[in-house]
Amino acid sequence: MCKAYEKHVCLAIQQMREESELVGQIKGAVLMCKNLGLSLTDTINRIAEMFQLSENESIKTVKQYW
């Protein structure tokens, strides 16, 4: 029982780490686009394409870091 619990905890930690890395990549890409002078709309489109996000997900995410 303990081994199974430990495995689930380890998997959860790994998933959280991967999600954090993805968030960092997206945030960095948004800030780079902004610093390069891309418009908000162009940035939303590029982030959606780069990270395979839906338009709504991309809008929400880009506005969070814009």
PDB file of N, H, CA, C and O in Angstrom:
ATOM      1  N   MET A   1       0.825  -1.194   0.000  1.00  0.00           N
ATOM      2  CA  MET A   1       0.000   0.000   0.000  1.00  0.00           C
ATOM      3  C   MET A   1       0.869   1.258   0.000  1.00  0.00           C
ATOM      4  O   MET A   1       0.593   2.195  -0.749  1.00  0.00           O
ATOM      5  N   CYS A   2       1.920   1.291   0.834  1.00  0.00           N
ATOM      6  H   CYS A   2       2.144   0.529   1.443  1.00  0.00           H
ATOM      7  CA  CYS A   2       2.787   2.465   0.900  1.00  0.00           C
ATOM      8  C   CYS A   2       3.504   2.706  -0.416  1.00  0.00           C
ATOM      9  O   CYS A   2       3.653   3.850  -0.845  1.00  0.00           O
ATOM     10  N   LYS A   3       3.950   1.632  -1.062  1.00  0.00           N
ATOM     11  H   LYS A   3       3.830   0.703  -0.714  1.00  0.00           H
ATOM     12  CA  LYS A   3       4.652   1.781  -2.341  1.00  0.00           C
ATOM     13  C   LYS A   3       3.731   2.400  -3.392  1.00  0.00           C
ATOM     14  O   LYS A   3       4.156   3.261  -4.162  1.00  0.00           O
ATOM     15  N   ALA A   4       2.496   1.971  -3.423  1.00  0.00           N
ATOM     16  H   ALA A   4       2.151   1.272  -2.797  1.00  0.00           H
ATOM     17  CA  ALA A   4       1.537   2.522  -4.386  1.00  0.00           C
ATOM     18  C   ALA A   4       1.295   4.000  -4.101  1.00  0.00           C
ATOM     19  O   ALA A   4       1.219   4.808  -5.026  1.00  0.00           O
ATOM     20  N   TYR A   5       1.177   4.351  -2.834  1.00  0.00           N
ATOM     21  H   TYR A   5       1.239   3.694  -2.083  1.00  0.00           H
ATOM     22  CA  TYR A   5       0.970   5.748  -2.447  1.00  0.00           C
ATOM     23  C   TYR A   5       2.177   6.590  -2.853  1.00  0.00           C
ATOM     24  O   TYR A   5       2.021   7.681  -3.402  1.00  0.00           O
ATOM     25  N   GLU A   6       3.370   6.084  -2.584  1.00  0.00           N
ATOM     26  H   GLU A   6       3.496   5.198  -2.139  1.00  0.00           H
ATOM     27  CA  GLU A   6       4.594   6.798  -2.940  1.00  0.00           C
ATOM     28  C   GLU A   6       4.673   7.014  -4.453  1.00  0.00           C
ATOM     29  O   GLU A   6       5.087   8.079  -4.911  1.00  0.00           O
ATOM     30  N   LYS A   7       4.281   6.016  -5.212  1.00  0.00           N
ATOM     31  H   LYS A   7       3.945   5.151  -4.840  1.00  0.00           H
ATOM     32  CA  LYS A   7       4.309   6.126  -6.664  1.00  0.00           C
ATOM     33  C   LYS A   7       3.373   7.231  -7.136  1.00  0.00           C
ATOM     34  O   LYS A   7       3.738   8.015  -8.012  1.00  0.00           O
ATOM     35  N   HIS A   8       2.169   7.304  -6.567  1.00  0.00           N
ATOM     36  H   HIS A   8       1.873   6.667  -5.855  1.00  0.00           H
ATOM     37  CA  HIS A   8       1.209   8.335  -6.941  1.00  0.00           C
ATOM     38  C   HIS A   8       1.722   9.718  -6.562  1.00  0.00           C
ATOM     39  O   HIS A   8       1.546  10.675  -7.317  1.00  0.00           O
ATOM     40  N   VAL A   9       2.352   9.828  -5.403  1.00  0.00           N
ATOM     41  H   VAL A   9       2.495   9.051  -4.790  1.00  0.00           H
ATOM     42  CA  VAL A   9       2.905  11.113  -4.972  1.00  0.00           C
ATOM     43  C   VAL A   9       4.022  11.538  -5.919  1.00  0.00           C
ATOM     44  O   VAL A   9       4.083  12.697  -6.330  1.00  0.00           O
ATOM     45  N   CYS A  10       4.894  10.613  -6.263  1.00  0.00           N
ATOM     46  H   CYS A  10       4.844   9.672  -5.930  1.00  0.00           H
ATOM     47  CA  CYS A  10       5.995  10.917  -7.183  1.00  0.00           C
ATOM     48  C   CYS A  10       5.469  11.350  -8.549  1.00  0.00           C
ATOM     49  O   CYS A  10       5.983  12.297  -9.144  1.00  0.00           O
ATOM     50  N   LEU A  11       4.454  10.662  -9.040  1.00  0.00           N
ATOM     51  H   LEU A  11       4.036   9.893  -8.556  1.00  0.00           H
ATOM     52  CA  LEU A  11       3.855  11.024 -10.321  1.00  0.00           C
ATOM     53  C   LEU A  11       3.211  12.404 -10.261  1.00  0.00           C
ATOM     54  O   LEU A  11       3.312  13.178 -11.213  1.00  0.00           O
ATOM     55  N   ALA A  12       2.554  12.716  -9.155  1.00  0.00           N
ATOM     56  H   ALA A  12       2.472  12.087  -8.381  1.00  0.00           H
ATOM     57  CA  ALA A  12       1.929  14.029  -8.988  1.00  0.00           C
ATOM     58  C   ALA A  12       2.982  15.128  -8.958  1.00  0.00           C
ATOM     59  O   ALA A  12       2.795  16.183  -9.565  1.00  0.00           O
ATOM     60  N   ILE A  13       4.069  14.894  -8.268  1.00  0.00           N
ATOM     61  H   ILE A  13       4.221  14.038  -7.775  1.00  0.00           H
ATOM     62  CA  ILE A  13       5.154  15.872  -8.205  1.00  0.00           C
ATOM     63  C   ILE A  13       5.756  16.078  -9.591  1.00  0.00           C
ATOM     64  O   ILE A  13       6.018  17.213  -9.989  1.00  0.00           O
ATOM     65  N   GLN A  14       5.974  15.006 -10.319  1.00  0.00           N
ATOM     66  H   GLN A  14       5.761  14.084  -9.995  1.00  0.00           H
ATOM     67  CA  GLN A  14       6.525  15.103 -11.663  1.00  0.00           C
ATOM     68  C   GLN A  14       5.592  15.895 -12.576  1.00  0.00           C
ATOM     69  O   GLN A  14       6.045  16.727 -13.362  1.00  0.00           O
ATOM     70  N   GLN A  15       4.302  15.636 -12.472  1.00  0.00           N
ATOM     71  H   GLN A  15       3.935  14.960 -11.833  1.00  0.00           H
ATOM     72  CA  GLN A  15       3.333  16.351 -13.297  1.00  0.00           C
ATOM     73  C   GLN A  15       3.335  17.843 -12.953  1.00  0.00           C
ATOM     74  O   GLN A  15       3.276  18.686 -13.848  1.00  0.00           O
ATOM     75  N   MET A  16       3.402  18.168 -11.674  1.00  0.00           N
ATOM     76  H   MET A  16       3.450  17.484 -10.947  1.00  0.00           H
ATOM     77  CA  MET A  16       3.450  19.573 -11.264  1.00  0.00           C
ATOM     78  C   MET A  16       4.702  20.248 -11.796  1.00  0.00           C
ATOM     79  O   MET A  16       4.644  21.397 -12.234  1.00  0.00           O
ATOM     80  N   ARG A  17       5.820  19.561 -11.765  1.00  0.00           N
ATOM     81  H   ARG A  17       5.867  18.628 -11.409  1.00  0.00           H
ATOM     82  CA  ARG A  17       7.076  20.106 -12.274  1.00  0.00           C
ATOM     83  C   ARG A  17       6.981  20.378 -13.772  1.00  0.00           C
ATOM     84  O   ARG A  17       7.422  21.426 -14.243  1.00  0.00           O
ATOM     85  N   GLU A  18       6.413  19.445 -14.516  1.00  0.00           N
ATOM     86  H   GLU A  18       6.054  18.594 -14.134  1.00  0.00           H
ATOM     87  CA  GLU A  18       6.258  19.613 -15.956  1.00  0.00           C
ATOM     88  C   GLU A  18       5.329  20.777 -16.280  1.00  0.00           C
ATOM     89  O   GLU A  18       5.589  21.543 -17.208  1.00  0.00           O
ATOM     90  N   GLU A  19       4.254  20.909 -15.522  1.00  0.00           N
ATOM     91  H   GLU A  19       4.043  20.286 -14.768  1.00  0.00           H
ATOM     92  CA  GLU A  19       3.321  22.016 -15.731  1.00  0.00           C
ATOM     93  C   GLU A  19       3.991  23.348 -15.420  1.00  0.00           C
ATOM     94  O   GLU A  19       3.760  24.333 -16.121  1.00  0.00           O
ATOM     95  N   SER A  20       4.809  23.390 -14.388  1.00  0.00           N
ATOM     96  H   SER A  20       4.997  22.589 -13.819  1.00  0.00           H
ATOM     97  CA  SER A  20       5.532  24.610 -14.037  1.00  0.00           C
ATOM     98  C   SER A  20       6.510  24.997 -15.136  1.00  0.00           C
ATOM     99  O   SER A  20       6.643  26.176 -15.464  1.00  0.00           O
ATOM    100  N   GLU A  21       7.192  24.015 -15.703  1.00  0.00           N
ATOM    101  H   GLU A  21       7.084  23.058 -15.437  1.00  0.00           H
ATOM    102  CA  GLU A  21       8.120  24.285 -16.794  1.00  0.00           C
ATOM    103  C   GLU A  21       7.381  24.832 -18.005  1.00  0.00           C
ATOM    104  O   GLU A  21       7.860  25.762 -18.654  1.00  0.00           O
ATOM    105  N   LEU A  22       6.227  24.271 -18.314  1.00  0.00           N
ATOM    106  H   LEU A  22       5.838  23.515 -17.786  1.00  0.00           H
ATOM    107  CA  LEU A  22       5.440  24.744 -19.442  1.00  0.00           C
ATOM    108  C   LEU A  22       4.972  26.174 -19.212  1.00  0.00           C
ATOM    109  O   LEU A  22       5.027  27.002 -20.121  1.00  0.00           O
ATOM    110  N   VAL A  23       4.516  26.461 -18.006  1.00  0.00           N
ATOM    111  H   VAL A  23       4.472  25.788 -17.268  1.00  0.00           H
ATOM    112  CA  VAL A  23       4.080  27.821 -17.676  1.00  0.00           C
ATOM    113  C   VAL A  23       5.253  28.797 -17.862  1.00  0.00           C
ATOM    114  O   VAL A  23       5.077  29.888 -18.403  1.00  0.00           O
ATOM    115  N   GLY A  24       6.434  28.400 -17.414  1.00  0.00           N
ATOM    116  H   GLY A  24       6.577  27.513 -16.974  1.00  0.00           H
ATOM    117  CA  GLY A  24       7.609  29.241 -17.572  1.00  0.00           C
ATOM    118  C   GLY A  24       7.955  29.478 -19.031  1.00  0.00           C
ATOM    119  O   GLY A  24       8.332  30.587 -19.408  1.00  0.00           O
ATOM    120  N   GLN A  25       7.831  28.451 -19.849  1.00  0.00           N
ATOM    121  H   GLN A  25       7.524  27.550 -19.542  1.00  0.00           H
ATOM    122  CA  GLN A  25       8.107  28.592 -21.275  1.00  0.00           C
ATOM    123  C   GLN A  25       7.105  29.545 -21.929  1.00  0.00           C
ATOM    124  O   GLN A  25       7.483  30.400 -22.730  1.00  0.00           O
ATOM    125  N   ILE A  26       5.847  29.395 -21.587  1.00  0.00           N
ATOM    126  H   ILE A  26       5.539  28.700 -20.936  1.00  0.00           H
ATOM    127  CA  ILE A  26       4.812  30.257 -22.165  1.00  0.00           C
ATOM    128  C   ILE A  26       5.027  31.695 -21.713  1.00  0.00           C
ATOM    129  O   ILE A  26       4.962  32.616 -22.527  1.00  0.00           O
ATOM    130  N   LYS A  27       5.281  31.894 -20.427  1.00  0.00           N
ATOM    131  H   LYS A  27       5.333  31.146 -19.766  1.00  0.00           H
ATOM    132  CA  LYS A  27       5.497  33.244 -19.913  1.00  0.00           C
ATOM    133  C   LYS A  27       6.689  33.895 -20.610  1.00  0.00           C
ATOM    134  O   LYS A  27       6.620  35.060 -21.002  1.00  0.00           O
ATOM    135  N   GLY A  28       7.770  33.153 -20.763  1.00  0.00           N
ATOM    136  H   GLY A  28       7.825  32.207 -20.444  1.00  0.00           H
ATOM    137  CA  GLY A  28       8.945  33.688 -21.443  1.00  0.00           C
ATOM    138  C   GLY A  28       8.652  34.048 -22.886  1.00  0.00           C
ATOM    139  O   GLY A  28       9.109  35.081 -23.375  1.00  0.00           O
ATOM    140  N   ALA A  29       7.896  33.205 -23.569  1.00  0.00           N
ATOM    141  H   ALA A  29       7.525  32.366 -23.172  1.00  0.00           H
ATOM    142  CA  ALA A  29       7.550  33.471 -24.964  1.00  0.00           C
ATOM    143  C   ALA A  29       6.665  34.707 -25.084  1.00  0.00           C
ATOM    144  O   ALA A  29       6.848  35.516 -25.994  1.00  0.00           O
ATOM    145  N   VAL A  30       5.709  34.855 -24.173  1.00  0.00           N
ATOM    146  H   VAL A  30       5.560  34.198 -23.434  1.00  0.00           H
ATOM    147  CA  VAL A  30       4.829  36.034 -24.191  1.00  0.00           C
ATOM    148  C   VAL A  30       5.650  37.300 -23.977  1.00  0.00           C
ATOM    149  O   VAL A  30       5.490  38.280 -24.706  1.00  0.00           O
ATOM    150  N   LEU A  31       6.524  37.279 -22.983  1.00  0.00           N
ATOM    151  H   LEU A  31       6.654  36.484 -22.391  1.00  0.00           H
ATOM    152  CA  LEU A  31       7.335  38.463 -22.699  1.00  0.00           C
ATOM    153  C   LEU A  31       8.276  38.787 -23.855  1.00  0.00           C
ATOM    154  O   LEU A  31       8.505  39.959 -24.156  1.00  0.00           O
ATOM    155  N   MET A  32       8.817  37.771 -24.498  1.00  0.00           N
ATOM    156  H   MET A  32       8.631  36.819 -24.254  1.00  0.00           H
ATOM    157  CA  MET A  32       9.689  38.006 -25.646  1.00  0.00           C
ATOM    158  C   MET A  32       8.917  38.636 -26.795  1.00  0.00           C
ATOM    159  O   MET A  32       9.383  39.593 -27.413  1.00  0.00           O
ATOM    160  N   CYS A  33       7.735  38.099 -27.080  1.00  0.00           N
ATOM    161  H   CYS A  33       7.356  37.322 -26.578  1.00  0.00           H
ATOM    162  CA  CYS A  33       6.906  38.679 -28.139  1.00  0.00           C
ATOM    163  C   CYS A  33       6.595  40.139 -27.845  1.00  0.00           C
ATOM    164  O   CYS A  33       6.673  40.993 -28.728  1.00  0.00           O
ATOM    165  N   LYS A  34       6.244  40.414 -26.605  1.00  0.00           N
ATOM    166  H   LYS A  34       6.180  39.720 -25.887  1.00  0.00           H
ATOM    167  CA  LYS A  34       5.919  41.788 -26.212  1.00  0.00           C
ATOM    168  C   LYS A  34       7.139  42.690 -26.370  1.00  0.00           C
ATOM    169  O   LYS A  34       7.029  43.790 -26.910  1.00  0.00           O
ATOM    170  N   ASN A  35       8.295  42.235 -25.904  1.00  0.00           N
ATOM    171  H   ASN A  35       8.384  41.341 -25.465  1.00  0.00           H
ATOM    172  CA  ASN A  35       9.515  43.031 -26.003  1.00  0.00           C
ATOM    173  C   ASN A  35       9.958  43.242 -27.443  1.00  0.00           C
ATOM    174  O   ASN A  35      10.613  44.239 -27.749  1.00  0.00           O
ATOM    175  N   LEU A  36       9.611  42.321 -28.323  1.00  0.00           N
ATOM    176  H   LEU A  36       9.079  41.511 -28.074  1.00  0.00           H
ATOM    177  CA  LEU A  36       9.951  42.465 -29.739  1.00  0.00           C
ATOM    178  C   LEU A  36       8.957  43.352 -30.479  1.00  0.00           C
ATOM    179  O   LEU A  36       9.130  43.628 -31.666  1.00  0.00           O
ATOM    180  N   GLY A  37       7.920  43.796 -29.782  1.00  0.00           N
ATOM    181  H   GLY A  37       7.780  43.571 -28.818  1.00  0.00           H
ATOM    182  CA  GLY A  37       6.966  44.726 -30.366  1.00  0.00           C
ATOM    183  C   GLY A  37       5.798  44.074 -31.088  1.00  0.00           C
ATOM    184  O   GLY A  37       5.081  44.753 -31.823  1.00  0.00           O
ATOM    185  N   LEU A  38       5.588  42.774 -30.899  1.00  0.00           N
ATOM    186  H   LEU A  38       6.171  42.223 -30.302  1.00  0.00           H
ATOM    187  CA  LEU A  38       4.428  42.143 -31.516  1.00  0.00           C
ATOM    188  C   LEU A  38       3.158  42.641 -30.828  1.00  0.00           C
ATOM    189  O   LEU A  38       3.161  42.954 -29.638  1.00  0.00           O
ATOM    190  N   SER A  39       2.097  42.705 -31.585  1.00  0.00           N
ATOM    191  H   SER A  39       2.095  42.451 -32.552  1.00  0.00           H
ATOM    192  CA  SER A  39       0.819  43.122 -31.011  1.00  0.00           C
ATOM    193  C   SER A  39       0.283  42.009 -30.115  1.00  0.00           C
ATOM    194  O   SER A  39       0.735  40.866 -30.172  1.00  0.00           O
ATOM    195  N   LEU A  40      -0.677  42.371 -29.300  1.00  0.00           N
ATOM    196  H   LEU A  40      -1.045  43.300 -29.254  1.00  0.00           H
ATOM    197  CA  LEU A  40      -1.323  41.391 -28.429  1.00  0.00           C
ATOM    198  C   LEU A  40      -1.954  40.281 -29.266  1.00  0.00           C
ATOM    199  O   LEU A  40      -1.833  39.102 -28.935  1.00  0.00           O
ATOM    200  N   THR A  41      -2.623  40.663 -30.348  1.00  0.00           N
ATOM    201  H   THR A  41      -2.721  41.621 -30.617  1.00  0.00           H
ATOM    202  CA  THR A  41      -3.282  39.681 -31.217  1.00  0.00           C
ATOM    203  C   THR A  41      -2.272  38.738 -31.854  1.00  0.00           C
ATOM    204  O   THR A  41      -2.486  37.526 -31.877  1.00  0.00           O
ATOM    205  N   ASP A  42      -1.175  39.281 -32.371  1.00  0.00           N
ATOM    206  H   ASP A  42      -1.001  40.265 -32.352  1.00  0.00           H
ATOM    207  CA  ASP A  42      -0.144  38.426 -32.975  1.00  0.00           C
ATOM    208  C   ASP A  42       0.463  37.493 -31.935  1.00  0.00           C
ATOM    209  O   ASP A  42       0.742  36.328 -32.218  1.00  0.00           O
ATOM    210  N   THR A  43       0.664  38.014 -30.738  1.00  0.00           N
ATOM    211  H   THR A  43       0.438  38.961 -30.509  1.00  0.00           H
ATOM    212  CA  THR A  43       1.224  37.189 -29.668  1.00  0.00           C
ATOM    213  C   THR A  43       0.275  36.057 -29.312  1.00  0.00           C
ATOM    214  O   THR A  43       0.708  34.917 -29.143  1.00  0.00           O
ATOM    215  N   ILE A  44      -0.994  36.350 -29.198  1.00  0.00           N
ATOM    216  H   ILE A  44      -1.346  37.276 -29.335  1.00  0.00           H
ATOM    217  CA  ILE A  44      -2.000  35.316 -28.900  1.00  0.00           C
ATOM    218  C   ILE A  44      -1.958  34.226 -29.961  1.00  0.00           C
ATOM    219  O   ILE A  44      -1.980  33.039 -29.637  1.00  0.00           O
ATOM    220  N   ASN A  45      -1.897  34.623 -31.215  1.00  0.00           N
ATOM    221  H   ASN A  45      -1.879  35.588 -31.478  1.00  0.00           H
ATOM    222  CA  ASN A  45      -1.862  33.645 -32.307  1.00  0.00           C
ATOM    223  C   ASN A  45      -0.587  32.803 -32.269  1.00  0.00           C
ATOM    224  O   ASN A  45      -0.635  31.589 -32.467  1.00  0.00           O
ATOM    225  N   ARG A  46       0.550  33.449 -32.015  1.00  0.00           N
ATOM    226  H   ARG A  46       0.589  34.435 -31.854  1.00  0.00           H
ATOM    227  CA  ARG A  46       1.814  32.710 -31.974  1.00  0.00           C
ATOM    228  C   ARG A  46       1.866  31.741 -30.798  1.00  0.00           C
ATOM    229  O   ARG A  46       2.329  30.609 -30.940  1.00  0.00           O
ATOM    230  N   ILE A  47       1.392  32.184 -29.644  1.00  0.00           N
ATOM    231  H   ILE A  47       1.016  33.104 -29.529  1.00  0.00           H
ATOM    232  CA  ILE A  47       1.403  31.314 -28.465  1.00  0.00           C
ATOM    233  C   ILE A  47       0.474  30.124 -28.680  1.00  0.00           C
ATOM    234  O   ILE A  47       0.807  28.997 -28.312  1.00  0.00           O
ATOM    235  N   ALA A  48      -0.682  30.371 -29.270  1.00  0.00           N
ATOM    236  H   ALA A  48      -0.953  31.286 -29.569  1.00  0.00           H
ATOM    237  CA  ALA A  48      -1.622  29.276 -29.562  1.00  0.00           C
ATOM    238  C   ALA A  48      -0.958  28.249 -30.474  1.00  0.00           C
ATOM    239  O   ALA A  48      -1.082  27.044 -30.258  1.00  0.00           O
ATOM    240  N   GLU A  49      -0.255  28.733 -31.488  1.00  0.00           N
ATOM    241  H   GLU A  49      -0.154  29.713 -31.663  1.00  0.00           H
ATOM    242  CA  GLU A  49       0.409  27.834 -32.435  1.00  0.00           C
ATOM    243  C   GLU A  49       1.585  27.103 -31.785  1.00  0.00           C
ATOM    244  O   GLU A  49       1.726  25.889 -31.933  1.00  0.00           O
ATOM    245  N   MET A  50       2.423  27.844 -31.068  1.00  0.00           N
ATOM    246  H   MET A  50       2.309  28.830 -30.948  1.00  0.00           H
ATOM    247  CA  MET A  50       3.629  27.249 -30.475  1.00  0.00           C
ATOM    248  C   MET A  50       3.319  26.171 -29.445  1.00  0.00           C
ATOM    249  O   MET A  50       4.013  25.157 -29.371  1.00  0.00           O
ATOM    250  N   PHE A  51       2.280  26.391 -28.654  1.00  0.00           N
ATOM    251  H   PHE A  51       1.716  27.215 -28.714  1.00  0.00           H
ATOM    252  CA  PHE A  51       1.993  25.499 -27.528  1.00  0.00           C
ATOM    253  C   PHE A  51       0.711  24.693 -27.717  1.00  0.00           C
ATOM    254  O   PHE A  51       0.203  24.099 -26.766  1.00  0.00           O
ATOM    255  N   GLN A  52       0.186  24.672 -28.949  1.00  0.00           N
ATOM    256  H   GLN A  52       0.599  25.155 -29.721  1.00  0.00           H
ATOM    257  CA  GLN A  52      -1.023  23.922 -29.288  1.00  0.00           C
ATOM    258  C   GLN A  52      -2.165  24.214 -28.310  1.00  0.00           C
ATOM    259  O   GLN A  52      -2.790  23.301 -27.772  1.00  0.00           O
ATOM    260  N   LEU A  53      -2.419  25.497 -28.096  1.00  0.00           N
ATOM    261  H   LEU A  53      -1.911  26.240 -28.533  1.00  0.00           H
ATOM    262  CA  LEU A  53      -3.509  25.929 -27.228  1.00  0.00           C
ATOM    263  C   LEU A  53      -4.694  26.352 -28.081  1.00  0.00           C
ATOM    264  O   LEU A  53      -4.525  26.770 -29.226  1.00  0.00           O
ATOM    265  N   SER A  54      -5.877  26.245 -27.530  1.00  0.00           N
ATOM    266  H   SER A  54      -6.014  25.905 -26.599  1.00  0.00           H
ATOM    267  CA  SER A  54      -7.046  26.780 -28.212  1.00  0.00           C
ATOM    268  C   SER A  54      -6.948  28.307 -28.174  1.00  0.00           C
ATOM    269  O   SER A  54      -6.169  28.873 -27.406  1.00  0.00           O
ATOM    270  N   GLU A  55      -7.737  28.949 -28.999  1.00  0.00           N
ATOM    271  H   GLU A  55      -8.369  28.489 -29.623  1.00  0.00           H
ATOM    272  CA  GLU A  55      -7.705  30.415 -29.025  1.00  0.00           C
ATOM    273  C   GLU A  55      -8.078  30.986 -27.653  1.00  0.00           C
ATOM    274  O   GLU A  55      -7.445  31.929 -27.178  1.00  0.00           O
ATOM    275  N   ASN A  56      -9.100  30.417 -27.024  1.00  0.00           N
ATOM    276  H   ASN A  56      -9.614  29.651 -27.410  1.00  0.00           H
ATOM    277  CA  ASN A  56      -9.523  30.912 -25.711  1.00  0.00           C
ATOM    278  C   ASN A  56      -8.447  30.703 -24.649  1.00  0.00           C
ATOM    279  O   ASN A  56      -8.208  31.585 -23.824  1.00  0.00           O
ATOM    280  N   GLU A  57      -7.799  29.540 -24.667  1.00  0.00           N
ATOM    281  H   GLU A  57      -7.993  28.823 -25.337  1.00  0.00           H
ATOM    282  CA  GLU A  57      -6.711  29.278 -23.718  1.00  0.00           C
ATOM    283  C   GLU A  57      -5.560  30.247 -23.936  1.00  0.00           C
ATOM    284  O   GLU A  57      -4.968  30.752 -22.982  1.00  0.00           O
ATOM    285  N   SER A  58      -5.251  30.501 -25.200  1.00  0.00           N
ATOM    286  H   SER A  58      -5.732  30.091 -25.975  1.00  0.00           H
ATOM    287  CA  SER A  58      -4.155  31.401 -25.529  1.00  0.00           C
ATOM    288  C   SER A  58      -4.473  32.829 -25.094  1.00  0.00           C
ATOM    289  O   SER A  58      -3.615  33.509 -24.532  1.00  0.00           O
ATOM    290  N   ILE A  59      -5.673  33.280 -25.344  1.00  0.00           N
ATOM    291  H   ILE A  59      -6.371  32.727 -25.801  1.00  0.00           H
ATOM    292  CA  ILE A  59      -6.078  34.639 -24.930  1.00  0.00           C
ATOM    293  C   ILE A  59      -5.924  34.790 -23.428  1.00  0.00           C
ATOM    294  O   ILE A  59      -5.326  35.756 -22.954  1.00  0.00           O
ATOM    295  N   LYS A  60      -6.458  33.844 -22.683  1.00  0.00           N
ATOM    296  H   LYS A  60      -6.944  33.059 -23.068  1.00  0.00           H
ATOM    297  CA  LYS A  60      -6.402  33.894 -21.226  1.00  0.00           C
ATOM    298  C   LYS A  60      -4.962  33.899 -20.741  1.00  0.00           C
ATOM    299  O   LYS A  60      -4.603  34.689 -19.868  1.00  0.00           O
ATOM    300  N   THR A  61      -4.129  33.019 -21.305  1.00  0.00           N
ATOM    301  H   THR A  61      -4.421  32.377 -22.014  1.00  0.00           H
ATOM    302  CA  THR A  61      -2.755  32.882 -20.865  1.00  0.00           C
ATOM    303  C   THR A  61      -1.927  34.116 -21.221  1.00  0.00           C
ATOM    304  O   THR A  61      -1.174  34.624 -20.390  1.00  0.00           O
ATOM    305  N   VAL A  62      -2.067  34.591 -22.445  1.00  0.00           N
ATOM    306  H   VAL A  62      -2.678  34.179 -23.120  1.00  0.00           H
ATOM    307  CA  VAL A  62      -1.271  35.755 -22.870  1.00  0.00           C
ATOM    308  C   VAL A  62      -1.656  36.988 -22.065  1.00  0.00           C
ATOM    309  O   VAL A  62      -0.779  37.746 -21.649  1.00  0.00           O
ATOM    310  N   LYS A  63      -2.920  37.200 -21.841  1.00  0.00           N
ATOM    311  H   LYS A  63      -3.632  36.584 -22.179  1.00  0.00           H
ATOM    312  CA  LYS A  63      -3.350  38.372 -21.061  1.00  0.00           C
ATOM    313  C   LYS A  63      -2.829  38.301 -19.621  1.00  0.00           C
ATOM    314  O   LYS A  63      -2.602  39.329 -18.984  1.00  0.00           O
ATOM    315  N   GLN A  64      -2.645  37.095 -19.127  1.00  0.00           N
ATOM    316  H   GLN A  64      -2.829  36.260 -19.645  1.00  0.00           H
ATOM    317  CA  GLN A  64      -2.128  36.928 -17.768  1.00  0.00           C
ATOM    318  C   GLN A  64      -0.682  37.451 -17.655  1.00  0.00           C
ATOM    319  O   GLN A  64      -0.296  37.981 -16.613  1.00  0.00           O
ATOM    320  N   TYR A  65       0.103  37.302 -18.711  1.00  0.00           N
ATOM    321  H   TYR A  65      -0.210  36.872 -19.558  1.00  0.00           H
ATOM    322  CA  TYR A  65       1.519  37.671 -18.663  1.00  0.00           C
ATOM    323  C   TYR A  65       1.852  38.923 -19.466  1.00  0.00           C
ATOM    324  O   TYR A  65       2.998  39.371 -19.448  1.00  0.00           O
ATOM    325  N   TRP A  66       0.891  39.492 -20.161  1.00  0.00           N
ATOM    326  H   TRP A  66      -0.040  39.128 -20.176  1.00  0.00           H
ATOM    327  CA  TRP A  66       1.121  40.674 -21.006  1.00  0.00           C
ATOM    328  C   TRP A  66       1.417  41.835 -20.154  1.00  0.00           C
ATOM    329  O   TRP A  66       1.642  42.933 -20.663  1.00  0.00           O
TER     330      TRP A  66
END
